[in-house]
Amino acid sequence: MSVKLDFLTTLATTAGEEIRRQRSQLDIRFKGGDELVTQADVAADQIIRDSIQSNYPDHQILSEELAPDADTNHEHLWIIDPIDGTVNYAHHHPQVAISIAY
């Protein structure tokens, strides 16, 4: 499990750097009515997904932005919320997190 923890830490740091970089020029949209999504959500989701797929190609990924309806009945499942706290992020509040579960 230590290998996965190191992988997750690096992955969250990389995604965090990307959302920090994109914060200055936000493209805010709405999905499903009143739920916000930014280009940074999608970019961070893609970074995380690409890395997991590259390192663990036989694992399933459920992610808020790019695969919200993925099958969760899988032995190896990753769950991603690329910016947990998108409303805070969109309003430039620092209380946000990158959530990745295995």
N, C-alpha and C positions, 0 to 999 in steps of 0.2 A: 504494500500500500504506500510505502514511502516514495516509490518511483512515481506513482500517480499524484501524490501530494506535491512533489517537486514540479511535475508537469503542470498541474493546476495553478500553482503559484506563478510560474512563468507565464502561463496563458492569461491569467487574470491581469498580471502586470502589463503585458503587451496590449491587451484590449483596453485597459485603463489609460495607457499612453495615447491610444487612438481616440478615445472619447474626450480626453483632455485637449488633444490637438484640434478636434472638430468643434469644440465648444464655442469658438469665436464666430463661427458662421453657421448658425443653426438653420436647418430646413425643417420646420415643424409641420407635421401633417396630423390628420386624425384617422383612426381606424376604428371601425365598429361603432361609430357615433361620436362619443366624446373622449375616447382614449387617445392620448398623444403618442406619437412615434416620431423620432427624428432620424436623420440620415446616419447619425452616430450610433443609434440602436442597431440599425441594419449592418453598418460597417463592423461594429464589435461582434455582432452575431456571426457574421461571415468569417471573421478572423478566428473566432473560437471553433466554429464548425469545421473550417478547413484544417485546422491543426488536429482536432480530434479525428477527423476522417483520415488524415494522413498517418497518424500514429496508431489508430485503432480502427482499421477499415471495416471490421465485422461488428462494430458497436452501433447501436441505434441512438439517434439524437432527437430530443424533443426541445424545440426552442421557441421562445415567444414570438420572434419576428419571422423567421424563415421556415419553421416547421412546427406550427402550433397544433397540428392535427396528426402528428406522427404516432405510429403505433407504440404504445408503452409496454406491451407484452413482450419483453425481450430480456434475456439474461443480463446483457450489458447495456445499460441505459444511462445516457447523460441528459441532464435537464439544465437548460440555459435560460437565464433572464439577463440579457447583455447589459441593460441599464435598469437596475432595480431602483425605481424612483425617478422615472422619466419626467414627471411633472416638476420635481425639484430641479433636475438637470436643465430642463427647458427654461426655468426661471433663474438659472445660475446660482442655485443653492448647492452647497457642497455635500449635502447628505444624500449620497447615492452609493450604490454598490454594484458590483458585477457578481451575479450569483451563478455558480456552476456546481452542479451536484452530479455525483457518479453513483 
